[in-house]
Amino acid sequence: MEPSIKTGSIVVIKPSSNYTVGDVITFGKDTKTDIPTTHRIVSSRAQDGVILFTTKGDTNEDKDTNEIRQSDVNGRVLFDVPYFGYIIDLARKPLGFIVLIIIPTLIVVYDEVVKIVREVKKMRKKKEEIPVNTE
C-alpha cells in the first residue's frame, strides 16, 4: 500500500456495515501464520445478495485476482502507525522478546528494589536517632 501506508506499519481498523469504492480495508485471517491484507477497494458488485469487492494495492499494477466478500472484511483503515509492525514482529521472536520485554522489566524491578532499600535504610537511621527516655 505504499506510499499511503508504509511497509512494516500497523493499521488501526474499524468494522463497518458498508464499504465503498476508494476505502482502504483490511481482510483475511490474523493468525501466527497468516497476516491480513490491507488494500483499496476499486470496485464492488452484488451477486446473489452477497456484496463482493475487488481490491488492489496502491502500487500494484493489477487488481487482486480474488474478490472479497463483505463478510470477510475485518474493517476500514482509520490510520496507520509507520514501522511499528517491525517492532511487534521482533517481539514475537525469542531474542526480540528478551530485548523488548524481559530486559526493560528487569531494569524497572531493579530500580524499585533500590528505592525500597534506600527507604528502609532511612527509616532505620531515623529510628536510631530518636533518643530513648530512661526516666
C-alpha positions as a Markdown table, in Angstrom:
| # | Residue | x | y | z |
|---|---|---|---|---|
| 1 | Met | 0.0 | 0.0 | 0.0 |
| 2 | Glu | 3.0 | 2.3 | -0.3 |
| 3 | Pro | 3.1 | 5.3 | -0.4 |
| 4 | Ser | -0.1 | 5.8 | 1.6 |
| 5 | Ile | 0.8 | 3.1 | 4.1 |
| 6 | Lys | 4.4 | 2.2 | 4.5 |
| 7 | Thr | 5.7 | -1.3 | 4.6 |
| 8 | Gly | 6.0 | -2.5 | 8.2 |
| 9 | Ser | 3.2 | -0.3 | 9.5 |
| 10 | Ile | 0.3 | -1.4 | 11.6 |
| 11 | Val | -3.1 | -0.2 | 10.8 |
| 12 | Val | -6.0 | 0.6 | 13.1 |
| 13 | Ile | -9.3 | -0.5 | 11.7 |
| 14 | Lys | -12.9 | -0.1 | 12.5 |
| 15 | Pro | -15.6 | -2.5 | 11.3 |
| 16 | Ser | -18.4 | -1.0 | 9.3 |
| 17 | Ser | -21.7 | -2.2 | 7.8 |
| 18 | Asn | -20.9 | -0.7 | 4.4 |
| 19 | Tyr | -17.8 | -0.1 | 2.4 |
| 20 | Thr | -17.4 | 2.0 | -0.8 |
| 21 | Val | -15.0 | 2.2 | -3.7 |
| 22 | Gly | -11.9 | 4.0 | -2.5 |
| 23 | Asp | -12.0 | 2.7 | 1.0 |
| 24 | Val | -8.8 | 1.1 | 2.3 |
| 25 | Ile | -9.8 | -2.1 | 4.0 |
| 26 | Thr | -8.2 | -5.0 | 5.9 |
| 27 | Phe | -9.3 | -8.5 | 5.2 |
| 28 | Gly | -8.2 | -12.1 | 5.8 |
| 29 | Lys | -7.1 | -14.2 | 8.7 |
| 30 | Asp | -4.9 | -12.9 | 11.5 |
| 31 | Thr | -3.1 | -15.9 | 13.0 |
| 32 | Lys | 0.5 | -16.8 | 13.7 |
| 33 | Thr | 1.0 | -18.0 | 10.1 |
| 34 | Asp | -1.5 | -15.7 | 8.3 |
| 35 | Ile | -1.3 | -11.9 | 8.1 |
| 36 | Pro | -4.3 | -9.9 | 7.0 |
| 37 | Thr | -4.1 | -7.9 | 3.7 |
| 38 | Thr | -4.8 | -4.2 | 3.5 |
| 39 | His | -5.8 | -3.0 | 0.1 |
| 40 | Arg | -8.0 | -0.3 | -1.5 |
| 41 | Ile | -11.5 | -1.2 | -2.9 |
| 42 | Val | -11.5 | -0.5 | -6.7 |
| 43 | Ser | -15.0 | -1.9 | -7.5 |
| 44 | Ser | -17.9 | -3.7 | -5.9 |
| 45 | Arg | -20.8 | -5.7 | -7.1 |
| 46 | Ala | -23.7 | -7.8 | -5.7 |
| 47 | Gln | -24.1 | -11.4 | -6.6 |
| 48 | Asp | -27.0 | -13.5 | -5.2 |
| 49 | Gly | -27.4 | -10.9 | -2.3 |
| 50 | Val | -23.7 | -11.0 | -1.4 |
| 51 | Ile | -21.6 | -7.9 | -1.9 |
| 52 | Leu | -18.2 | -8.7 | -3.5 |
| 53 | Phe | -15.2 | -6.3 | -3.6 |
| 54 | Thr | -12.4 | -6.1 | -6.0 |
| 55 | Thr | -9.3 | -4.8 | -4.3 |
| 56 | Lys | -5.8 | -3.6 | -5.3 |
| 57 | Gly | -2.7 | -2.4 | -3.6 |
| 58 | Asp | -1.8 | 1.2 | -4.4 |
| 59 | Thr | 1.5 | 0.3 | -6.0 |
| 60 | Asn | 0.3 | -2.9 | -7.7 |
| 61 | Glu | -0.4 | -2.7 | -11.4 |
| 62 | Asp | -3.1 | -5.4 | -11.4 |
| 63 | Lys | -6.2 | -5.9 | -9.3 |
| 64 | Asp | -6.3 | -8.7 | -6.9 |
| 65 | Thr | -7.4 | -12.0 | -8.5 |
| 66 | Asn | -9.8 | -13.0 | -5.7 |
| 67 | Glu | -12.9 | -11.0 | -4.9 |
| 68 | Ile | -13.6 | -10.3 | -1.2 |
| 69 | Arg | -16.9 | -10.9 | 0.4 |
| 70 | Gln | -18.2 | -8.1 | 2.6 |
| 71 | Ser | -18.4 | -10.6 | 5.5 |
| 72 | Asp | -14.7 | -11.3 | 5.1 |
| 73 | Val | -13.7 | -7.7 | 5.6 |
| 74 | Asn | -12.2 | -7.0 | 9.1 |
| 75 | Gly | -12.6 | -3.3 | 8.9 |
| 76 | Arg | -11.9 | 0.1 | 7.3 |
| 77 | Val | -8.4 | 1.6 | 8.0 |
| 78 | Leu | -8.7 | 4.6 | 10.3 |
| 79 | Phe | -5.0 | 5.4 | 10.5 |
| 80 | Asp | -1.6 | 3.6 | 10.5 |
| 81 | Val | 1.5 | 3.7 | 12.7 |
| 82 | Pro | 4.6 | 3.6 | 10.5 |
| 83 | Tyr | 7.2 | 0.8 | 11.1 |
| 84 | Phe | 5.5 | -0.3 | 14.4 |
| 85 | Gly | 4.8 | -3.7 | 12.8 |
| 86 | Tyr | 8.5 | -4.4 | 12.7 |
| 87 | Ile | 8.7 | -4.0 | 16.5 |
| 88 | Ile | 5.7 | -6.3 | 17.0 |
| 89 | Asp | 7.3 | -8.9 | 14.7 |
| 90 | Leu | 10.6 | -8.6 | 16.7 |
| 91 | Ala | 8.7 | -9.1 | 20.0 |
| 92 | Arg | 7.3 | -12.4 | 18.7 |
| 93 | Lys | 10.7 | -13.9 | 18.4 |
| 94 | Pro | 12.6 | -15.2 | 21.5 |
| 95 | Leu | 15.5 | -12.7 | 21.2 |
| 96 | Gly | 13.2 | -9.8 | 20.5 |
| 97 | Phe | 11.0 | -10.8 | 23.5 |
| 98 | Ile | 14.1 | -10.7 | 25.7 |
| 99 | Val | 15.3 | -7.4 | 24.4 |
| 100 | Leu | 11.9 | -5.6 | 24.3 |
| 101 | Ile | 10.1 | -7.2 | 27.3 |
| 102 | Ile | 12.4 | -9.0 | 29.8 |
| 103 | Ile | 15.3 | -6.5 | 29.9 |
| 104 | Pro | 13.1 | -3.4 | 30.5 |
| 105 | Thr | 11.2 | -5.4 | 33.1 |
| 106 | Leu | 14.3 | -6.3 | 35.0 |
| 107 | Ile | 15.5 | -2.7 | 34.9 |
| 108 | Val | 12.2 | -1.5 | 36.4 |
| 109 | Val | 12.3 | -4.2 | 39.1 |
| 110 | Tyr | 15.9 | -3.4 | 40.0 |
| 111 | Asp | 15.2 | 0.3 | 40.2 |
| 112 | Glu | 12.2 | -0.3 | 42.5 |
| 113 | Val | 14.3 | -2.7 | 44.8 |
| 114 | Val | 17.0 | 0.0 | 45.1 |
| 115 | Lys | 14.3 | 2.6 | 46.1 |
| 116 | Ile | 12.9 | 0.3 | 48.7 |
| 117 | Val | 16.3 | -0.5 | 50.2 |
| 118 | Arg | 17.1 | 3.3 | 50.4 |
| 119 | Glu | 13.8 | 3.9 | 52.2 |
| 120 | Val | 14.4 | 1.1 | 54.7 |
| 121 | Lys | 17.8 | 2.5 | 55.5 |
| 122 | Lys | 16.3 | 6.0 | 56.0 |
| 123 | Met | 13.7 | 4.6 | 58.4 |
| 124 | Arg | 16.3 | 2.6 | 60.4 |
| 125 | Lys | 18.6 | 5.7 | 60.6 |
| 126 | Lys | 15.7 | 7.8 | 61.9 |
| 127 | Lys | 14.8 | 5.1 | 64.4 |
| 128 | Glu | 18.4 | 5.1 | 65.7 |
| 129 | Glu | 18.4 | 8.9 | 66.1 |
| 130 | Ile | 15.3 | 9.0 | 68.4 |
| 131 | Pro | 16.6 | 9.5 | 72.0 |
| 132 | Val | 15.5 | 6.9 | 74.4 |
| 133 | Asn | 13.8 | 8.3 | 77.5 |
| 134 | Thr | 15.2 | 6.5 | 80.6 |
| 135 | Glu | 13.1 | 8.1 | 83.3 |
